[in-house]
C-alpha cells in the first residue's frame, strides 16, 4: 500500500562528501541531524526535515569524523564525534532560542584507530539492587514504591551508554549513571572493555539474552553483555570511624594493606593537624578490610609516606655494599592501584634483594614520618620505620631518625631513597650490623633508646634488631623535595617550586649527582619516569607536561637541561602518576634502558660530574 512506501521528503546537496551521519533520537520527534564532512573536516547541524543548516563546527585538525552520535546522559545532551585517529571529541548540545548549538568542547584519546559509536542500554540500577537485597529490603521497597519521585523513577529506567568500537574499545557513560542517585553529575566517564580491535557493535534485548551486545572483530563475532561493574567502577567504601586515611600500601605476600590514619574530631578535617591528634599505622586484611593490628605513632608524629618492599634477610652479606651490574635488583610494577598522593613507592611489593634473589628475603612496610610542631614552619625531625607482618601483627624491625619530614620514598637498587625536607638521601640496608661497623654516635645511641622506648610501648615493637638503615649519601639543591620516582640508577625528584631534577647514583663512589633539571619554576604535585630520557610532571596549576633530555647536545649546559616537549591543561589537580595500562600490560623501559643512557653519558665525557658540582653550588 501507499503507507508502506518510502518517499523522499527533502533533498539537499552539500559542498563536500558526507563521511558520517546521525539523527538526534534523544527527542521525539527528531528535530536535528549531525553530518560529518570530508575535505573541510567539519561537523554540520541541520534541522529536520527541511535540512536547513543550523551551524558548522570545524574539528581543527587533519582527521575527519568517522562517526557522530547524539546521546543524552542524565539531563545533558551530547554530540560525540569519533575521529579517524582514535580521538573522541564531545560537545554539549544546547538549545537556546529554538536553535541548537555546540558548546564546551572536549577531546580525549581512546585509541589509535577510527572510532565507531553506538548506543546501548544496561539494566536499571533498581533492577540490579533487587537481585542483591534480602526479603526485608524488598518489602520496604514495595511499601515506598507508590511514592516514587522523579529521581527514583529515573533509576527504574534502562541506563544509556555509548560503545566506542576501535582498537581499544571503550564504554562511555556518565557519573550520574554510576550513582544510586539520579541527581548525580553528568560528567562523562570512560571504562575500558576487556577486548581488542572491535570493528563494529550492535545491541539487542530479548527474554533469553537481556541487554546483550553483538561485537564484530576481524576474525569472529562475539555475543555477550556488560558486567554491572560499569555502573559501580569497582569502588567500595569502608569506614574508618573517626579517622581519615593519609597514605596506603599493599603487600600481596601477607595479603594486607597498611594504612596511615589520623584520629580527628567530628569538626572540619582539613584544619591544620593538632599536636594532640594521635596517628596510627593500621594493618588491614586485603579481602575483608578488617583491622588486624594497630601501631600508634608518637605524640605530634604524622605519617608522610609508606611503601611495601622486599629486603634481603640473610646475615652473611651486607646489602649496602652489593650492586647489580645490570640493574636487575630494582623492579618496577605497572599495577594501576595507585598509592596515596605523596607516596612514590609502587603498590606492589618491590624487590630489593641482592642480585634479584628473593630466596633470602622478607617483605616489609616502610613508613616515613614527621614530627609536626606548631612552633615550626617545617618539620625538623622525623623517622623511617621498618615493619614486618608476623603472625598477623605489625612488628617494628628497625628505625632511623631523620632531620626533617620524610615526604616520599622509593626502593633504589637494594637501597632506599628518601626525600627529606630540602635533601634527597640514600639509605643502605644492612643485615650484619655487628660486623660493621663504626663506633656508635650520639644519633645511634638516640635511635637505640628509641627502640627501647618502642619495645616498652607495645608487643609489636622489637628492640636490638639485627637489621639497620644507614645513610650513605645525600643531595642538596632543592627547596622542598616532595616526590621521587626511580628507574635503574636514576632518580627523578619533584620539588615544591623548582620543578624536577634528574639524579644518578654512582655506585663506585657512593654519591648522588645531578644529571639535568628543568630550570622553569613549577610547583609540583606528581612526577613519573616514562622512558630512559622522557619524564612527566604535574603542577599546582592543574597542568601536566613532559620533559626530555637532549643527549645529542654539544655543550654541557644544554645537556644539563630538561626540555619541555609537551604540555596539557587538565583543569584538575593530579596527585599521582603511575606508568601502565588499564586494559593490557605494556612493556615499559626498565633499568636496562636507563643503564644504557647512563653509559652513553659516560662515553660522552665527564659532563655529569661538572653539572653535579654546579648543582651543588
C-alpha positions as CSV (number, residue, x, y, z in Angstrom):
1,X,0.0,0.0,0.0
2,X,0.9,3.7,-0.2
3,X,1.5,3.8,3.5
4,X,4.4,1.4,3.2
5,X,6.4,3.3,0.6
6,X,9.5,5.3,1.4
7,X,9.2,8.8,-0.1
8,X,11.9,11.5,-0.3
9,X,10.8,14.4,2.0
10,X,13.7,16.7,1.4
11,X,16.8,16.6,-0.8
12,X,19.8,18.8,-0.4
13,X,23.3,18.9,-1.9
14,X,26.2,19.8,0.4
15,X,29.5,21.3,-0.6
16,X,31.6,18.2,0.2
17,X,31.2,14.4,0.5
18,X,29.5,13.1,3.6
19,X,31.6,11.0,6.0
20,X,29.1,10.1,8.7
21,X,25.5,11.0,9.8
22,X,23.4,10.8,13.0
23,X,19.8,11.8,13.6
24,X,19.0,13.1,17.1
25,X,16.9,10.3,18.6
26,X,17.1,11.7,22.1
27,X,13.9,13.8,21.4
28,X,10.7,12.6,19.8
29,X,10.1,13.6,17.1
30,X,13.7,14.1,15.9
31,X,14.4,17.7,15.1
32,X,18.1,17.8,14.2
33,X,20.8,15.7,12.5
34,X,24.6,15.9,12.6
35,X,26.6,15.5,9.4
36,X,30.4,14.8,9.4
37,X,32.1,16.1,6.3
38,X,35.1,15.2,4.2
39,X,37.5,17.9,2.9
40,X,36.7,20.7,5.4
41,X,36.9,18.4,8.4
42,X,33.7,19.8,9.9
43,X,30.5,18.7,11.6
44,X,27.3,20.4,10.5
45,X,24.0,20.5,12.3
46,X,20.9,20.6,10.1
47,X,17.3,21.0,11.1
48,X,14.8,18.2,10.3
49,X,13.0,17.7,8.0
50,X,14.0,20.8,6.0
51,X,17.7,20.0,6.2
52,X,18.3,23.7,6.8
53,X,21.9,24.3,8.1
54,X,22.0,25.5,11.7
55,X,25.7,25.6,12.5
56,X,29.1,24.4,11.3
57,X,31.8,23.4,13.7
58,X,35.4,22.8,12.4
59,X,37.3,20.0,14.1
60,X,40.6,21.9,13.8
61,X,42.8,19.0,12.6
62,X,43.6,17.0,9.6
63,X,41.5,14.0,10.6
64,X,37.9,13.5,9.6
65,X,35.0,12.5,11.8
66,X,34.3,8.8,11.1
67,X,31.2,8.5,13.4
68,X,28.9,11.1,15.0
69,X,26.2,10.3,17.6
70,X,23.7,12.2,19.7
71,X,23.4,10.8,23.2
72,X,21.7,12.0,26.4
73,X,23.3,11.3,29.8
74,X,21.1,12.5,32.6
75,X,19.8,15.9,31.8
76,X,22.7,16.7,29.4
77,X,22.6,16.1,25.7
78,X,25.9,15.4,24.0
79,X,27.2,15.2,20.4
80,X,30.0,12.7,20.2
81,X,32.4,12.7,17.3
82,X,34.7,9.7,16.8
83,X,37.7,10.6,14.7
84,X,39.8,8.6,12.4
85,X,42.9,8.7,14.6
86,X,41.2,7.3,17.7
87,X,40.3,10.5,19.4
88,X,36.8,11.3,20.7
89,X,35.5,14.9,20.6
90,X,32.5,15.7,22.7
91,X,30.2,18.7,22.7
92,X,27.3,19.8,24.9
93,X,24.3,20.2,22.5
94,X,22.4,23.1,24.0
95,X,19.1,24.5,22.7
96,X,18.7,28.3,23.0
97,X,16.2,30.5,21.3
98,X,14.9,27.4,19.4
99,X,18.3,26.8,17.9
100,X,20.8,24.0,18.7
101,X,24.4,25.0,19.3
102,X,27.5,23.1,20.3
103,X,29.4,24.2,23.5
104,X,32.0,23.0,25.9
105,X,34.2,21.1,23.5
106,X,36.5,18.4,25.0
107,X,38.8,15.8,23.4
108,X,40.2,12.5,24.7
109,X,42.3,9.8,23.0
110,X,40.6,6.4,23.2
111,X,42.9,4.5,20.8
112,X,44.8,4.9,17.5
113,X,42.2,3.5,15.0
114,X,38.9,5.0,13.7
115,X,36.1,5.1,16.2
116,X,32.6,3.8,15.5
117,X,29.9,4.9,18.0
118,X,26.7,3.1,19.0
119,X,24.2,3.5,21.8
120,X,23.2,0.6,24.0
121,X,21.2,0.1,27.3
122,X,22.1,-1.6,30.5
123,X,19.8,-2.8,33.3
124,X,18.3,-0.2,35.6
125,X,20.1,0.3,38.9
126,X,17.0,-0.7,40.9
127,X,16.8,-3.9,38.9
128,X,20.3,-4.9,39.9
129,X,19.8,-3.9,43.5
130,X,16.7,-6.1,43.8
131,X,18.8,-9.1,43.0
132,X,21.1,-8.4,45.9
133,X,18.6,-7.2,48.5
134,X,17.1,-9.6,51.1
135,X,13.4,-10.1,51.6
136,X,13.1,-7.3,54.2
137,X,14.7,-4.7,51.9
138,X,12.4,-5.8,49.1
139,X,9.4,-5.4,51.3
140,X,10.5,-1.8,52.2
141,X,10.9,-1.0,48.5
142,X,7.4,-2.3,47.7
143,X,6.0,-0.2,50.5
144,X,7.6,3.0,49.2
145,X,7.1,2.3,45.5
146,X,3.8,4.1,45.5
147,X,5.5,7.4,46.3
148,X,8.4,7.4,43.8
149,X,9.6,10.8,42.9
150,X,11.2,11.8,39.6
151,X,14.7,10.7,40.7
152,X,13.7,7.2,41.7
153,X,11.6,6.8,38.5
154,X,14.8,7.6,36.6
155,X,16.6,4.8,38.4
156,X,14.0,2.3,37.2
157,X,14.7,3.2,33.5
158,X,17.4,1.4,31.5
159,X,20.7,3.3,31.6
160,X,22.1,4.8,28.4
161,X,25.7,4.1,27.4
162,X,27.8,4.6,24.3
163,X,30.1,1.9,22.9
164,X,33.2,3.2,21.1
165,X,34.4,0.4,18.8
166,X,38.1,0.8,17.9
167,X,41.5,-0.9,18.7
168,X,40.9,-0.1,22.4
169,X,37.1,-0.4,22.8
170,X,35.6,1.9,25.5
171,X,32.3,2.4,27.1
172,X,31.2,6.0,27.6
173,X,28.8,6.7,30.4
174,X,28.0,9.5,32.9
175,X,28.8,9.9,36.6
176,X,25.1,10.1,37.3
177,X,24.6,6.5,35.9
178,X,27.2,5.1,38.4
179,X,25.4,6.6,41.4
180,X,22.3,5.3,43.2
181,X,21.1,8.9,43.0
182,X,19.8,10.1,39.7
183,X,20.7,13.7,40.6
184,X,24.5,13.0,40.2
185,X,26.9,14.8,37.9
186,X,26.5,14.2,34.1
187,X,30.3,14.3,33.6
188,X,31.5,11.8,31.0
189,X,33.3,8.7,32.3
190,X,35.2,6.1,30.3
191,X,35.6,2.4,31.0
192,X,37.8,0.1,29.0
193,X,36.5,-3.3,27.7
194,X,38.5,-6.5,28.0
195,X,38.6,-6.9,24.2
196,X,40.8,-5.6,21.5
197,X,40.2,-4.4,17.9
198,X,36.4,-4.3,17.9
199,X,35.3,-3.0,14.4
200,X,31.5,-2.9,14.9
201,X,28.8,-3.4,17.6
202,X,25.1,-3.5,17.9
203,X,22.8,-4.2,20.9
204,X,19.8,-6.4,21.3
205,X,17.4,-7.3,24.0
206,X,15.3,-10.5,24.5
207,X,13.9,-12.7,27.2
208,X,16.8,-15.2,26.9
209,X,19.5,-12.5,26.2
210,X,18.6,-9.3,28.1
211,X,20.6,-6.2,27.4
212,X,23.1,-8.0,25.2
213,X,25.7,-6.9,22.7
214,X,27.0,-8.4,19.4
215,X,30.6,-7.4,18.7
216,X,32.4,-7.9,15.5
217,X,36.2,-8.2,15.1
218,X,38.2,-9.1,12.0
219,X,38.1,-12.8,12.9
220,X,34.9,-13.5,14.9
221,X,31.5,-12.5,16.0
222,X,31.1,-12.2,19.8
223,X,27.9,-12.2,21.8
224,X,27.9,-11.0,25.4
225,X,26.9,-8.5,27.9
226,X,28.5,-5.8,30.1
227,X,29.1,-6.5,33.8
228,X,27.3,-4.3,36.2
229,X,30.6,-3.1,37.5
230,X,30.4,-0.5,34.7
231,X,28.0,1.3,36.9
232,X,30.0,0.9,40.1
233,X,33.5,1.3,38.6
234,X,34.8,-1.3,41.1
235,X,34.6,1.3,44.0
236,X,33.8,0.1,47.5
237,X,33.8,2.3,50.6
238,X,35.0,1.1,54.0
239,X,34.5,3.3,57.1
240,X,37.4,4.1,59.4
241,X,35.2,5.6,62.1
242,X,36.6,8.9,63.4
243,X,39.9,8.6,61.5
244,X,40.9,9.7,58.0
245,X,43.5,7.9,55.9
246,X,46.5,9.7,54.6
247,X,48.7,7.0,53.0
248,X,48.2,3.4,51.9
249,X,50.3,0.5,50.6
250,X,49.5,-3.1,49.7
251,X,51.6,-6.2,50.4
252,X,50.4,-9.3,48.4
253,X,52.6,-11.7,50.3
254,X,50.9,-11.1,53.6
255,X,47.5,-10.2,52.0
256,X,47.3,-7.0,53.9
257,X,47.0,-3.2,53.4
258,X,49.0,-0.8,55.7
259,X,47.0,2.4,56.1
260,X,48.3,5.5,57.9
261,X,45.5,7.3,59.6
262,X,44.9,10.4,61.8
263,X,42.2,10.5,64.5
264,X,40.1,13.6,64.2
265,X,37.1,15.1,65.9
266,X,33.8,15.5,64.1
267,X,34.7,19.0,63.1
268,X,36.4,20.0,59.8
269,X,39.1,17.5,58.8
270,X,41.0,19.9,56.6
271,X,42.2,22.1,59.5
272,X,45.9,22.0,60.4
273,X,46.9,18.9,62.3
274,X,46.9,19.4,66.0
275,X,49.8,18.1,68.1
276,X,47.4,16.2,70.2
277,X,45.8,14.3,67.3
278,X,47.0,10.7,67.5
279,X,48.2,9.0,64.4
280,X,48.4,5.3,63.6
281,X,49.7,2.7,61.2
282,X,46.8,0.2,60.8
283,X,47.1,-3.3,59.3
284,X,44.0,-4.3,57.3
285,X,43.1,-7.6,55.7
286,X,43.0,-7.1,51.9
287,X,39.9,-9.2,51.5
288,X,37.6,-8.2,54.4
289,X,39.3,-4.8,55.2
290,X,39.0,-5.6,58.9
291,X,41.7,-4.0,61.1
292,X,44.1,-6.7,62.1
293,X,46.6,-4.7,64.1
294,X,47.5,-1.1,65.0
295,X,50.8,0.6,65.7
296,X,50.4,4.1,67.3
297,X,52.8,6.8,66.3
298,X,54.3,9.2,68.9
299,X,52.8,12.4,70.0
300,X,52.9,15.1,67.2
301,X,54.1,12.4,64.7
302,X,52.4,12.2,61.4
303,X,53.0,9.7,58.6
304,X,54.1,11.3,55.3
305,X,54.9,8.3,53.1
306,X,54.6,4.5,53.0
307,X,55.7,1.7,50.7
308,X,56.0,-2.1,50.7
309,X,59.3,-3.6,49.7
310,X,61.2,-6.9,49.7
311,X,64.5,-6.7,51.6
312,X,67.3,-9.2,52.0
313,X,67.1,-11.1,55.3
314,X,70.4,-13.0,55.1
315,X,73.1,-12.2,57.6
316,X,76.2,-13.3,55.8
317,X,76.3,-10.3,53.4
318,X,75.8,-6.6,53.7
319,X,73.3,-5.4,51.1
320,X,74.6,-1.9,51.2
321,X,77.8,-2.9,49.5
322,X,76.4,-5.1,46.7
323,X,75.4,-3.5,43.4
324,X,73.7,-5.1,40.5
325,X,75.7,-4.7,37.3
326,X,72.6,-5.0,35.1
327,X,70.2,-3.1,37.4
328,X,68.0,-6.2,38.0
329,X,67.9,-5.6,41.7
330,X,65.3,-2.9,41.2
331,X,61.9,-3.8,39.7
332,X,59.0,-1.6,38.9
333,X,55.4,-2.6,38.7
334,X,52.8,-1.3,36.3
335,X,49.9,-2.2,38.6
336,X,47.2,0.5,38.4
337,X,46.2,0.5,42.0
338,X,47.7,3.8,43.0
339,X,49.3,4.6,46.2
340,X,48.4,7.8,48.0
341,X,49.3,11.2,46.6
342,X,52.7,11.6,48.4
343,X,53.8,8.0,48.1
344,X,56.2,7.4,45.3
345,X,56.5,3.7,46.0
346,X,54.7,1.1,44.0
347,X,51.6,-0.5,45.3
348,X,53.0,-4.0,44.6
349,X,56.0,-5.1,46.7
350,X,59.3,-4.2,45.1
351,X,62.3,-6.5,45.4
352,X,65.4,-5.1,46.9
353,X,67.1,-8.5,47.5
354,X,70.7,-8.9,46.4
355,X,71.2,-9.9,42.8
356,X,67.5,-10.3,42.3
357,X,67.5,-13.4,44.6
358,X,64.4,-13.3,46.8
359,X,65.1,-16.7,48.5
360,X,66.6,-15.0,51.5
361,X,64.3,-12.0,51.5
362,X,61.3,-10.8,53.6
363,X,58.6,-8.3,52.8
364,X,58.5,-5.1,54.9
365,X,56.4,-2.0,55.2
366,X,58.4,1.2,55.4
367,X,56.8,4.3,56.8
368,X,58.3,7.8,56.7
369,X,57.1,10.3,59.3
370,X,57.5,13.8,60.5
371,X,57.1,15.4,63.9
372,X,54.7,18.3,63.3
373,X,55.1,21.1,65.9
374,X,53.1,24.3,65.9
375,X,56.1,26.5,66.5
376,X,58.0,25.1,63.4
377,X,57.3,26.2,59.9
378,X,58.7,23.0,58.5
379,X,59.3,19.7,60.5
380,X,62.9,19.4,61.7
381,X,62.8,15.8,62.7
382,X,61.1,12.6,61.6
383,X,61.6,8.8,61.4
384,X,61.9,6.0,58.9
385,X,60.1,2.9,60.4
386,X,60.6,-0.6,59.0
387,X,57.8,-3.1,59.9
388,X,57.2,-6.7,59.0
389,X,54.0,-8.6,59.3
390,X,54.5,-11.5,61.7
391,X,51.6,-13.7,62.7
392,X,49.1,-11.0,61.8
393,X,50.9,-8.3,63.8
394,X,52.9,-5.3,62.8
395,X,56.4,-5.8,64.2
396,X,58.8,-2.9,64.3
397,X,62.1,-4.2,62.9
398,X,64.3,-1.1,63.0
399,X,64.0,2.7,62.7
400,X,66.2,5.7,61.7
401,X,65.8,9.2,62.9
402,X,65.8,11.9,60.1
403,X,66.5,15.6,60.1
404,X,63.1,16.5,58.7
405,X,59.9,15.2,57.2
406,X,60.2,12.0,55.0
407,X,57.8,13.2,52.2
408,X,58.5,10.4,49.8
409,X,60.4,7.2,49.5
410,X,61.2,4.6,46.8
411,X,63.3,1.4,46.6
412,X,66.6,2.1,44.9
413,X,68.9,-0.8,43.8
414,X,69.0,-2.6,47.1
415,X,68.7,0.7,49.0
416,X,66.1,3.2,49.9
417,X,66.0,6.8,48.6
418,X,64.0,9.3,50.5
419,X,63.0,13.0,50.1
420,X,63.7,14.7,53.5
421,X,62.9,18.4,53.6
422,X,65.3,20.0,51.1
423,X,67.6,17.0,50.6
424,X,67.4,13.6,48.9
425,X,69.1,10.8,50.9
426,X,70.1,7.3,50.1
427,X,70.0,4.7,52.9
428,X,71.7,1.3,52.8
429,X,70.1,-1.8,54.3
430,X,72.5,-3.7,56.5
431,X,71.8,-7.2,57.8
432,X,75.1,-7.7,59.6
433,X,75.4,-4.6,61.7
434,X,77.7,-6.1,64.2
435,X,80.3,-6.9,61.6
436,X,80.5,-3.5,60.5
437,X,80.7,-1.1,61.7
438,X,81.7,2.0,63.3
439,X,81.8,3.3,66.8
440,X,78.3,4.4,67.9
441,X,77.5,8.1,67.5
442,X,75.1,10.2,69.6
443,X,72.4,9.7,67.0
444,X,72.9,5.9,67.1
445,X,72.5,6.0,70.9
446,X,69.3,8.0,70.5
447,X,68.0,5.5,68.0
448,X,68.8,2.7,70.4
449,X,66.9,4.5,73.1
450,X,64.0,5.0,70.7
451,X,63.9,1.3,70.0
452,X,63.8,0.5,73.7
453,X,61.0,3.0,74.2
454,X,59.0,1.4,71.4
455,X,59.6,-2.0,72.9
456,X,58.1,-0.7,76.2
457,X,55.1,0.8,74.4
458,X,53.7,-2.4,72.9
459,X,54.3,-6.0,71.8
460,X,54.5,-5.1,68.1
461,X,57.9,-3.3,68.5
462,X,61.3,-5.1,68.6
463,X,64.5,-3.7,70.2
464,X,68.1,-4.6,69.4
465,X,67.3,-5.6,65.8
466,X,70.0,-7.2,63.6
467,X,68.8,-5.0,60.7
468,X,69.8,-1.4,60.3
469,X,69.3,1.6,58.0
470,X,72.4,3.6,57.5
471,X,72.7,6.9,55.4
472,X,75.1,6.5,52.5
473,X,74.9,9.8,50.6
474,X,72.7,12.8,50.0
475,X,71.9,15.5,47.5
476,X,71.2,19.2,48.4
477,X,69.8,21.6,45.9
478,X,66.0,21.6,46.4
479,X,63.7,24.0,48.3
480,X,61.4,21.1,49.4
481,X,61.8,17.7,47.8
482,X,58.3,16.2,47.8
483,X,58.2,13.4,45.2
484,X,60.7,10.8,43.9
485,X,60.4,8.1,41.2
486,X,63.3,5.8,40.3
487,X,64.4,3.6,37.4
488,X,67.8,1.9,37.4
489,X,70.4,4.2,38.9
490,X,68.4,7.3,38.1
491,X,66.0,9.2,40.4
492,X,63.5,11.9,39.3
493,X,62.7,14.3,42.1
494,X,59.8,16.8,42.2
495,X,60.3,20.0,44.1
496,X,57.9,22.3,45.8
497,X,58.9,25.2,43.5
498,X,61.9,24.2,41.4
499,X,60.1,21.8,39.1
500,X,62.1,18.5,38.6
501,X,65.7,17.3,38.7
502,X,67.2,14.1,37.5
503,X,69.8,12.5,39.7
504,X,72.1,9.5,39.2
505,X,73.6,7.2,41.8
506,X,77.3,6.4,41.3
507,X,77.9,3.1,43.0
508,X,81.7,3.2,42.8
509,X,81.9,6.5,44.8
510,X,78.5,6.1,46.6
511,X,77.5,9.6,45.6
512,X,74.2,11.1,44.3
513,X,74.9,13.5,41.4
514,X,72.7,15.9,39.4
515,X,72.4,14.9,35.7
516,X,69.9,17.5,34.4
517,X,67.0,19.6,35.6
518,X,64.0,21.7,34.4
519,X,65.0,25.3,35.1
520,X,61.4,26.6,34.9
521,X,59.5,27.3,38.1
522,X,56.8,24.7,38.7
523,X,55.0,23.8,41.9
524,X,55.0,20.1,41.5
525,X,52.2,17.7,42.6
526,X,53.4,14.5,40.9
527,X,56.3,13.1,38.8
528,X,56.9,9.9,36.8
529,X,59.6,8.4,34.5
530,X,58.1,7.4,31.2
531,X,61.3,6.3,29.5
532,X,65.1,6.5,29.5
533,X,65.1,10.1,28.6
534,X,61.4,11.1,28.9
535,X,59.7,12.3,32.1
536,X,56.3,13.6,33.1
537,X,55.2,16.0,35.8
538,X,52.0,17.6,37.1
539,X,51.9,21.0,38.8
540,X,49.6,23.0,41.1
541,X,48.2,25.0,38.1
542,X,46.4,21.8,37.0
543,X,48.8,21.1,34.1
544,X,50.7,18.0,33.0
545,X,53.9,18.3,31.0
546,X,56.6,16.0,29.5
547,X,60.3,16.6,29.6
548,X,63.2,15.2,27.6
549,X,66.9,15.1,27.9
550,X,68.9,16.3,24.9
551,X,71.7,13.7,24.8
552,X,72.9,15.0,21.4
553,X,73.6,18.5,22.6
554,X,77.2,19.7,22.2
555,X,77.6,21.7,25.3
556,X,77.3,20.5,28.9
557,X,74.9,23.4,29.6
558,X,72.4,22.1,27.1
559,X,72.8,18.5,28.2
560,X,72.0,19.6,31.8
561,X,68.6,21.0,30.8
562,X,65.4,19.1,30.6
563,X,63.4,20.5,27.7
564,X,59.6,20.7,27.7
565,X,58.3,18.8,24.7
566,X,54.6,18.7,25.5
567,X,52.0,20.2,27.9
568,X,48.3,19.9,28.6
569,X,45.9,21.8,30.9
570,X,43.8,19.2,32.7
571,X,41.9,21.6,34.9
572,X,42.0,19.2,37.9
573,X,44.8,18.5,40.4
574,X,46.8,15.4,39.7
575,X,48.4,13.9,42.8
576,X,49.8,10.6,41.4
577,X,51.1,9.4,38.1
578,X,51.7,5.7,37.5
579,X,53.0,4.1,34.3
580,X,50.9,1.3,33.0
581,X,47.6,0.5,31.2
582,X,44.1,-0.3,32.3
583,X,43.5,-2.9,29.7
584,X,46.8,-4.6,28.9
585,X,50.4,-4.9,30.1
586,X,52.6,-2.5,28.2
587,X,56.3,-3.1,28.2
588,X,57.9,-0.1,29.8
589,X,61.6,0.8,29.7
590,X,63.3,-0.6,32.7
591,X,66.6,-0.4,34.5
592,X,68.5,-1.7,31.5
593,X,67.4,1.2,29.3
594,X,68.4,3.7,31.9
595,X,71.7,1.9,32.3
596,X,72.3,2.3,28.5
597,X,71.5,6.0,28.8
598,X,74.0,6.4,31.7
599,X,76.7,4.5,29.8
600,X,76.1,6.9,26.8
601,X,76.5,9.9,29.1
602,X,79.8,8.5,30.5
603,X,81.1,7.8,27.0
604,X,80.5,11.4,26.0
605,X,82.6,12.7,28.8
606,X,82.5,13.7,32.4
607,X,79.9,16.4,32.0
608,X,77.7,14.8,34.6
609,X,80.3,15.4,37.3
610,X,80.6,19.1,36.2
611,X,76.8,19.5,36.3
612,X,76.7,17.9,39.7
613,X,79.2,20.4,41.1
614,X,77.2,23.3,39.6
615,X,74.0,21.9,41.0
616,X,75.5,21.7,44.5
617,X,76.6,25.3,44.2
